Amino acid sequence: MQGRSFEVGANQAAQPPNFYMNTPFSPLTAQMRRETLLSHNSGDWHGCFIRCDGRGREQERFKSQLSVQDQDGKVVAALTNVCSGQVRSMDFAEPPAEMQISPEGHWSLGPDRIGAWPWVSELCLVWGERRRRAVIRHGSERLESLVVVSEARPGMEEPLPPAPLQALASPAPTSAGLIWSLPAALGVTLQTADRRQSGVPEEVALCWQPEPGIHLEIRRRYSAYGALES
């Protein structure tokens, strides 16, 4: 999923301070979805990937460069691991149907249905020229890994926590999941499933405080029957 990286950059800096934004699924027409994704997404992003295991312990980190372009009617995304030189790329004519895109450019991507098998979800929040992403991988029984991505436009430097990172888990207050707190330098918390059980709704979320008084949030919810709800 790290190669399926679509950057959005809604300029929200003009919004009044001290507001809370929860990003639900926002139905847009196919053309609006593509235009929204491209208008906030195109260009270059530099950042750092931090991968943790299912217990929140850092396993790997590397600097990254992402280019998203509209070429010959296709959205082309290429992610470069600066340390190894490895490039992962993908392209599509239209955003996948299961990709949720808000009018502000926040998005999530994952299956339209889950069950007793592994699944992966990616979530992204943007604040001006900065953003945070998360790639959450669940196995058939429990969480397998977390990837947190801190990114900004070229020339900007985002603070990073010392290595190795250790995310701390606590029970989610309103569902059968876990809340993962990460170091203040990243400014994010994540929500994942805990022990997966048949017939129990599941939810993943990315929350970010890009500056004092500003709280951004995007969630991806699945019903007890495994269907994508929002």
Secondary structure, DSSP 4 states (H G I P E B T S, - for coil): -TT---------TTSPSSEEEEE------HHHHHHHHHHHH-EEEEEEEEEEETTSBEEEEEEEEEEEEEETTEEEEEEEETTT--EEEEEESS--TT-EE-TTS-EEE--SB--SS-EEEEEEEEETTEEEEEEEEE-SSBEEEEEEEEEE-TT-----PPSSPB-EEEE-SSSSEEEEE--TTT-EEEEEESB--TT--EEEEEEEEEETTEEEEEEEEE-TTSBB--
